[in-house]
């Protein structure tokens, strides 16, 4: 699937289907996306051909720097996030707005960091509150989505 920011300066491809999709309500995602929550798709790192160097500006919002969030260098739209954590596979998340259509994307699986929400979500999805519950839920979704 082709991923492109609103100005077209940052584009890249996903080479496989996302592992899962979820809404993150943490304050970092709120700031990074300039929105009440982030709608993100989680991929194995090898399933994303990252954009060329210089098209995305990466930043660390909280130490340790195991999460690098990148925005288009031209328009500032959130483009891609790279996760590097010990004992976990390398992961990449791509915000939903980078995709042209929902047609090939999975439905969201859950809400994370729901205790930090700006407004309530009126849907039947699981809503995880607190850091540890959120981390366990993320790992559960990662485990359920694993592929050979």
Secondary structure, DSSP 4 states (H G I P E B T S, - for coil): -EEE-TTSS-EEEE-S--SEEEEE--HHHHHHHTSSSEEEEEEEGGGEEPPPTTSEEEE-SSSS--EEEEEETTT--EEEEEE--TTS--EEEEEGGGBS-STTSPPP-EEESGGG-SS---SSSEE--SHHHHHHHHHHHHHHH---
